Amino acid sequence: MTGDRFARHALVPGWDQKRLADATVVLAGAGALGNTVAQTLALAGLGRLVVCDPDTVAVSNLSRCPLFRAADVGRPKARVLAEALADLAPGTAVDAREAPHVSGAGLAELRDADLVVSALDSRAARISLAGRCTLAGTGMLDGGTHAWGGEVSWYPPGGRCRACGLGPAERAVQDDPWSCAAPDPAAEAGASAPVSGLVGAWLADFAVRLLLGLSVPEAPLRVDAAGFAMPLSGAPSGELPDPDCPLHERLPADVPVLPLDQEATVADLLDHVDVHEEPLAWAGFSRPVRRRAAVRTVTSRLRSAPASARLSALGVAPREVLPVARRDGSGLRYVELAAVGKERQGIPGDLTEARRATTEGVL
Ligand SMILES: [Zn+2]
């Protein structure tokens, strides 16, 4: 094969192929929007994509997901997406995380990413991701669809987040009325190939512009039934956060990195904190059932887990930054997990970087 696959990009004003090749995007959601976003970013020449999704491909996904085939039904969405992109755009390294975003991508990964894209299907998941982006100090690009349209919103670091302006009751609501999926399958909303493609392409366009350092609309953009895009009225995304929004705490700049990764055990972790400290998981896990306990309870206290349990099995993400509560009431401190494999195998950098370097050396 001769020629440069990106030759036409080079003619686009403001385009910088190297900048895209050096960029990392974390994508939460590998459904209809996630498919279009991932496909377009990979075709555009993105260097690295981390994609998180706990679900498997369903037959009803095939009408809106260009990267899924009938033979993929029942297989993990994130893995299928990564395999499809390996064929379509082999220059993009894709890390498939078969988990919800909170267990799939650690705060250190979000912090080091150039952009986080939310292609999620519920308000609760979006708000959770917004909080993690704020902690990590990384901007979040959010998209959602409804029957004949959708929205794309950019939340820059330090500005308003997805939850700003919502009251406590609204923050607690589990689903957006315009979400493409509701918790009750009987109440699933309509969704179609053209709308998913259109909103997904807008998301990808915004993502590429942000990665290139170009401007995007400050107000949320609504795509209506006729395919027209218009800015929504409301506070521009660059405005200061809502003072009542609880999601604006930032991680400290000097979080220590432990000589442990996601595959370490609870006992390993407890060896690295004080006996009076309580390390916490961001995703709750089931507390071991005690005799006579009638109800299985969920906890985030890692001391409650079996000492031999691996952190990954408890839903702790790769390169997670864990809060550690001090029992003397002096607040929280944070500890960061090393990249998977880095500590145990002594490889500098994470395994993905090592693999990419090897691959590039061969080509
Ligand atoms: Zn907020």
Residues whose N, C-alpha, C, O or C-beta is under 5 A from the ligand:
A	BS01	ZN	R160 C161 A163 C164 P241 C245 L247
